[in-house]
Amino acid sequence: MAELSRLKIETALKEIQDPYLGKDLVSANEVKDIQIDGDTVTVKIELGYPAKGFVEEFARQIKDKLESIDGVCQANVEVGWKIVAHSVQKNLTPLPNVKNIIAVASGKGGVGKSTTSVNLALALAAEGARVGILDADIYGPSQPRMLGITGQPVSEDGKSLEPMENYGVQAMSIGFLIEEDTPMIWRGPMVTQALEQLLTDTRWKDLDYLIVDMPPGTGDTQLTLSQKIPVSGAVIVTTPQDIALLDARKGLKMFEKVEVAVLGIIENMSTHICSKCGHEEHIFGAGGGERMAKEHGVELLGSLPLDINIREQADSGHPTVVAEPEGRIAQTYREIARKTAARLATQAKDYKTKFPKIVIQNS
């Protein structure tokens, strides 16, 4: 009888879709335990991505489904998550204390990539992950101001830097090491070397995700960084405008060439919201991000409006996700964060750090 009841439970769980994976709970291997005690069922669900803003609702949905089964009087449902490291480019090794690096890139400047990066990092943190952000835009570092962080990082051992931190997010930027109005008059190789040092010489503390705010464009610096940074996945930021989409396609193809999985596209400034009356208008065109996603077989992770509040909040050091955490735009960022992390969760896992190093010596 217990076995039959278990079969009933599994059959019911197969009818429940994980909306962020597009698979049922059983196929997604998210059912970790089923316990049956008379007419009481206890189920443990484990997601592969952080979902603090979603688990209560999801647990309630699963509970209602199970309690609709004939013979089940009470269902106890526990929904949690476990974030693991995912594979990077073949010739690279993941960083210690960083499970996953997600590169946020754009084919051109001016599409809101840095604002999107910081809000994505804060949204992942709000969903329950340990998150850091590396400002890889040497020529125009903006993350110190956006995160409201001043001062310089300390070095406890004289060799490495401690990350700066605010809003629960660890951060590193060349902007912490120079005056805000000092221009960086460096050639490409110097930029690449500086960024590698910022990445590897920072003592990141047990990160689930490190967001890398890439410099705009697809030139030598961006290509070199994509080849040298062990990236688990990339996100492309664009606007619906045709000229921006042309450059965004170049960014997407760059990651494909260096064998980095593109997790999806974020369409920024998809509509303009009037600050006076709230009217929404597609001033840069409509549907461009969705068309690009379909053409390249990737997901449209979400669309964000051109809203003066997003700009003002980022400029003041209080990005939207922390300035208005319950607001509509902050919730959109959190939805994008869950989709991004869920797409990464479907990628191959990393086993390089699991195997012991074997050293052969002549004796």
URPEKA-V567119 format. One record per pair of residues at least 6 apart in sequence whose C-alpha atoms are under 7 Angstrom apart, sorted by the first residue. I is the first residue (numbers start at 1). J is the second residue. Records with the same first field share a line. If there is no record, write none. Layout:
BEGIN
I=J + J
END
This chain:
BEGIN
9=66
12=65 + 66
13=25 + 26
14=24 + 25 + 26
15=24
16=24 + 25
17=23 + 24 + 25
18=24 + 25
20=339 + 342
21=342 + 343
25=31
30=45 + 46 + 47
31=44 + 45 + 46
32=44 + 45 + 46
33=43 + 44
34=42 + 43 + 44
35=41 + 42 + 43
36=42
39=71 + 72 + 73 + 74
40=72 + 73 + 74 + 75
41=72 + 74 + 75 + 76
42=75 + 76 + 77
43=76 + 77 + 78
44=77 + 78 + 79
45=78 + 79 + 80
46=79 + 80 + 81 + 82
47=80 + 81 + 82
48=81 + 82 + 83 + 342 + 345
49=81 + 82 + 83 + 338 + 341 + 342 + 345
50=81 + 127 + 128 + 129 + 338
51=127 + 128 + 338
52=127 + 128
53=127
55=79
59=77 + 78 + 79
63=75 + 76 + 77
66=75
67=73 + 74 + 75
83=208
84=99
85=99 + 100 + 349 + 350
86=100 + 232 + 347 + 348 + 349 + 350
87=232 + 348 + 349 + 350
88=94 + 230 + 231 + 232
89=230 + 231 + 259 + 260
92=230
93=230
94=230
97=204 + 205 + 206 + 207
98=206 + 207 + 208 + 209 + 210
99=207 + 208 + 209
100=208 + 209 + 210 + 232
101=209 + 210 + 211 + 230 + 231 + 232 + 233
102=209 + 210 + 211 + 212 + 231 + 232 + 233 + 234
103=211 + 212 + 213 + 214 + 231 + 233 + 234 + 235
104=117 + 211 + 212 + 213 + 214 + 234 + 235 + 236
105=113 + 213 + 214 + 216 + 235 + 236 + 237 + 251
106=113 + 216 + 217 + 236 + 237 + 238 + 248 + 251
107=216 + 217 + 218 + 247 + 248 + 250 + 251
108=216 + 217 + 244 + 247
109=216
111=238 + 239 + 268
112=268
113=237
114=213
115=314
117=211 + 213
119=319 + 320 + 321 + 333
120=333 + 337
121=131 + 132 + 133 + 211
122=169 + 321
123=321 + 333 + 334 + 337
124=131 + 334 + 337
125=131 + 168 + 169
129=208
130=207 + 208 + 209
131=169 + 170 + 207 + 208 + 209 + 210
132=169 + 170 + 171 + 207 + 209 + 210 + 211
133=170 + 171 + 172 + 210 + 211 + 212
134=171 + 172 + 173 + 211 + 212 + 213
135=141 + 143 + 172 + 173 + 212 + 213
136=195 + 212 + 213 + 214 + 215
137=213 + 214 + 215
138=174 + 191
139=184
141=173 + 174 + 175
144=150 + 175 + 176
145=315 + 317
146=314 + 315 + 316 + 317 + 318 + 319
147=166 + 317 + 318
148=317 + 318
149=166
151=176
152=176 + 177
153=161 + 162 + 163 + 164 + 176
154=161 + 162
155=161 + 162
160=201 + 202 + 203
161=201 + 202 + 203
162=202 + 203
163=170 + 171 + 172 + 202 + 203 + 204
164=170 + 171 + 172
165=171
188=221
192=221 + 225
215=222
218=250 + 251
226=258
227=258
231=260
232=260 + 261
233=260 + 261 + 262 + 263 + 344
234=260 + 261 + 262 + 263
235=262 + 263 + 264 + 265
236=248 + 252 + 264 + 265 + 266
237=265 + 266 + 267 + 268
238=244 + 245 + 248 + 266 + 267 + 268
239=245 + 267 + 268 + 269 + 270
240=267 + 270 + 284 + 285 + 286 + 287 + 288 + 289
241=284 + 285 + 288
252=262
255=262
263=298 + 299 + 340 + 343 + 344
264=298 + 299 + 300 + 301
265=289 + 293 + 299 + 300 + 301
266=300 + 301 + 302 + 303
267=289 + 302 + 303 + 304
268=303 + 304 + 305
269=304 + 305 + 306
270=282 + 284 + 286 + 303 + 304 + 305 + 306
271=280 + 281 + 282 + 283 + 305 + 306
272=280 + 281 + 282 + 283 + 305 + 306 + 307
273=279 + 280 + 281 + 305 + 306 + 307
274=280
289=300
290=300
293=299 + 300
301=336 + 339 + 340
302=336
310=319 + 320
313=319 + 320 + 323
314=320
320=330
321=330
324=330
END
